[in-house]
Amino acid sequence: MLLGSVKAVFGTRGWIKIHSETRPRDGIFDYPRWLIGTRDDWDDYLVAEWREQGTHLIAKLDGIDDRTGAEGLVGKRIAIAAAALPAPPAGSYYWRDLIGLRVVNRDGEQLGVVDRLVETGSSDVLCVRGARETLIPFVHGVYIERVDSVSGVITVDWPTDE
């Protein structure tokens, strides 16, 4: 699960500036063990210290004690193993768990498959790829009737676009 990336080196003692994609942004530090790397090559690090430095988040990792070691991390992604995530509260879902689910309306008509989600100011939006792309606000009890992750189906109150 992607959490952010290493933006730059901070100082000479191995600290790094990070970009966090968590909400809130310091939520990245809820996970004390990070995987840092690229698509196919990840190394495991323990976050020893962290703090806000002006408008930036900075971190010190165990085993990275100088600028040279920190420079080797710049541009790499920060992730955690999916097993490190806590179970979401009832009625909440991780986006990664919704992607790939089939979407049907209450009449049983197939709308497509969740391709991605988009964060907006008011609600997240399902981007459903079918005969055409359909955008459905992820609002329980209004548009989202049921998420059945076991059968892989989201039932929605949404017409087919004909």
C-alpha positions as CSV (number, residue, x, y, z in Angstrom):
1,M,0.0,0.0,0.0
2,L,1.6,3.2,-1.2
3,L,1.9,5.9,1.5
4,G,4.2,8.5,-0.1
5,S,7.6,9.1,-1.4
6,V,11.1,10.4,-0.5
7,K,11.4,14.0,-1.8
8,A,14.9,15.1,-0.7
9,V,17.6,14.9,1.8
10,F,17.4,17.1,4.9
11,G,20.7,18.0,6.5
12,T,23.8,15.8,6.9
13,R,22.7,13.2,9.4
14,G,20.5,11.0,7.3
15,W,17.2,12.8,7.6
16,I,14.8,12.8,4.6
17,K,12.0,15.0,3.5
18,I,8.9,13.0,2.6
19,H,5.7,13.5,0.6
20,S,2.8,11.9,2.3
21,E,-0.3,10.7,0.5
22,T,-2.1,9.9,3.8
23,R,-5.0,11.9,5.3
24,P,-4.1,13.5,7.6
25,R,-0.6,13.8,6.1
26,D,1.2,12.9,9.3
27,G,-0.8,9.7,9.3
28,I,2.2,8.2,7.4
29,F,3.8,8.0,10.8
30,D,1.1,5.7,12.2
31,Y,3.2,3.0,10.5
32,P,6.6,2.6,12.1
33,R,7.9,0.2,9.5
34,W,8.2,1.3,5.9
35,L,9.1,-0.4,2.7
36,I,11.1,2.0,0.5
37,G,11.9,1.3,-3.1
38,T,10.7,1.0,-6.6
39,R,8.1,-1.2,-8.3
40,D,10.1,-4.5,-7.9
41,D,12.8,-3.7,-5.3
42,W,11.8,-2.8,-1.7
43,D,13.9,-2.4,1.4
44,D,12.5,-2.5,5.0
45,Y,13.2,0.4,7.3
46,L,12.1,1.4,10.8
47,V,11.2,5.0,11.4
48,A,13.4,6.1,14.3
49,E,12.2,9.7,14.6
50,W,10.0,12.2,12.7
51,R,8.8,15.7,12.9
52,E,7.3,18.6,11.0
53,Q,9.9,21.1,9.8
54,G,8.2,24.2,8.6
55,T,5.8,23.0,5.9
56,H,7.7,19.7,5.4
57,L,7.6,16.3,7.1
58,I,11.0,14.8,7.8
59,A,12.0,11.4,9.1
60,K,15.1,9.6,10.3
61,L,15.3,5.9,9.5
62,D,17.3,3.3,11.5
63,G,20.5,2.5,9.6
64,I,20.6,5.7,7.5
65,D,23.1,7.9,9.4
66,D,24.5,10.3,6.8
67,R,23.7,12.3,3.8
68,T,25.0,9.8,1.4
69,G,22.8,7.0,2.7
70,A,19.8,9.4,2.6
71,E,20.6,10.4,-1.0
72,G,20.1,6.8,-2.1
73,L,16.5,7.0,-1.0
74,V,15.5,10.2,-2.9
75,G,12.8,9.6,-5.5
76,K,11.8,6.2,-4.1
77,R,8.3,5.3,-2.9
78,I,7.2,4.7,0.6
79,A,4.8,1.8,1.2
80,I,3.7,-0.7,3.8
81,A,2.6,-4.3,3.5
82,A,-1.2,-4.6,3.2
83,A,-1.2,-6.8,6.3
84,A,0.0,-3.8,8.3
85,L,-3.2,-1.9,7.7
86,P,-5.9,-2.1,10.4
87,A,-9.3,-3.4,9.4
88,P,-11.5,-0.5,8.3
89,P,-14.5,0.4,10.5
90,A,-17.8,-1.1,9.5
91,G,-19.2,0.5,6.4
92,S,-15.8,1.9,5.4
93,Y,-13.4,0.5,2.8
94,Y,-9.9,0.9,1.5
95,W,-10.0,2.1,-2.0
96,R,-7.7,-0.8,-3.1
97,D,-10.5,-3.2,-1.9
98,L,-13.1,-1.6,-4.1
99,I,-11.0,-1.5,-7.3
100,G,-12.0,-4.4,-9.6
101,L,-15.4,-5.0,-8.0
102,R,-18.4,-5.4,-10.4
103,V,-21.0,-2.7,-10.2
104,V,-24.7,-3.5,-10.8
105,N,-27.8,-1.3,-10.3
106,R,-30.8,-2.3,-8.2
107,D,-32.4,-3.7,-11.4
108,G,-29.5,-6.1,-11.9
109,E,-28.1,-4.3,-14.9
110,Q,-24.3,-4.5,-15.2
111,L,-22.6,-1.0,-15.2
112,G,-19.0,-2.2,-15.3
113,V,-16.1,-2.6,-13.0
114,V,-14.6,-0.1,-10.5
115,D,-11.5,1.2,-12.3
116,R,-10.4,3.8,-9.8
117,L,-11.7,6.3,-7.2
118,V,-11.4,10.0,-7.2
119,E,-11.4,12.2,-4.1
120,T,-13.6,15.3,-4.3
121,G,-14.5,17.8,-1.7
122,S,-17.8,16.3,-0.8
123,S,-17.5,12.6,-1.4
124,D,-15.3,10.0,-3.1
125,V,-16.4,9.0,-6.6
126,L,-16.4,5.5,-8.1
127,C,-15.1,5.5,-11.7
128,V,-16.8,2.6,-13.3
129,R,-15.5,1.3,-16.6
130,G,-18.1,-0.5,-18.7
131,A,-19.5,0.3,-22.2
132,R,-18.8,3.8,-21.1
133,E,-17.3,5.4,-18.0
134,T,-19.8,6.1,-15.3
135,L,-19.0,8.3,-12.3
136,I,-21.0,7.4,-9.1
137,P,-20.6,9.3,-5.8
138,F,-19.7,6.8,-3.1
139,V,-22.5,7.8,-0.7
140,H,-24.0,4.9,1.4
141,G,-27.8,5.0,1.5
142,V,-28.1,7.4,-1.4
143,Y,-26.2,5.9,-4.3
144,I,-24.4,2.9,-2.8
145,E,-26.8,0.3,-1.5
146,R,-24.5,-2.6,-0.8
147,V,-20.8,-3.5,-1.0
148,D,-20.4,-7.3,-1.0
149,S,-16.7,-7.9,-1.1
150,V,-17.1,-11.7,-0.8
151,S,-19.0,-11.9,-4.1
152,G,-17.2,-8.9,-5.6
153,V,-20.3,-6.8,-6.3
154,I,-21.3,-3.2,-5.4
155,T,-25.1,-2.6,-5.8
156,V,-26.0,1.0,-6.6
157,D,-29.1,3.1,-7.1
158,W,-28.0,4.4,-10.5
159,P,-29.6,4.1,-13.9
160,T,-27.9,2.7,-17.0
161,D,-26.9,5.3,-19.5
162,E,-28.6,4.3,-22.7
